[in-house]
């Protein structure tokens, strides 16, 4: 049995760090580059797996070098990729430009023709073997998969980054709802977090959490309401912070933590990630998170080895046995 099964249009991210964006027509020096796997559920699953959960990914990739990279990177982080399908066409690809001066980022994305999946591409035996089904959207394919999972007793966990009517319509089927600040602002015009979280909870989810960037996170469940500040770290790159929070939070729930403690744990995982470039290089293991929670110290031994690994580009997708 798997702890978590996820589905996503996984992609490759070319991460570029700048000190500041140049004016139109001007040049800027690139501080760092890094080739890493990307995707909302995809990077959340990497965090969850690095922290010890048994995870499997579904979906499709193209038959190009990016597709090889995506699958190889999942395997590197201990995720079962046996049901990911390779299709003729391109894999999805993003150029992610982040700059330190304003702490902002810009994402240029190409949806790959080989990354599109249908319900027939979903392994129902794998899906129904999980404790949680991890999703980030609510199209017709996902709706059918959610129904299949729920009928087998699998809990549904959603990363609700961008608002959509389809996600709102799916709320009665969702067990754990984690929304972004963008989603919150699309629904509400005030900071009455407890009242507003309870409004979402009344629509179906047992747990409702909103991530608020550098303002921390807030949420409600049967255990009550909470609001937590963000951890203070030397931020290098916020790309993937929300995705990694979701993976850490879900891992906390799997470990039997209270909802508030799971959110604090997820916040620590995301904070550590933000101290290094990209969405995955800085994802810590359990020992690193526990030490950080204890005294604020971050052990960068394994993390910085991954930073250097991802600087190499796409070549390691072809290296047999590279882990």
HUFEN-V518205 format. One record per run of one state. SS is the DSSP state (h for helix, s for strand, l for the rest). FROM is the first residue (numbers start at 1). TO is the last residue. Records with the same first field share a line. If there is no record, write none. Layout:
BEGIN
SS = FROM-TO, FROM-TO
END
This chain:
BEGIN
l = 1-1, 8-10, 19-29, 39-39, 51-54, 59-59, 63-64, 77-79, 81-84, 88-91, 100-103, 111-112, 116-118, 122-123, 128-129, 136-139, 152-154, 161-164, 174-175, 180-180, 188-192, 202-206, 212-212, 216-216, 222-223, 229-240, 255-258, 274-285, 296-300, 312-314, 319-323
s = 2-7, 11-18, 30-38, 55-58, 60-62, 80-80, 85-87, 92-99, 104-110, 130-135, 155-160, 176-179, 207-211, 217-221, 224-228
h = 40-50, 65-76, 113-115, 119-121, 124-127, 140-151, 165-173, 181-187, 193-201, 213-215, 241-254, 259-273, 286-295, 301-311, 315-318
END
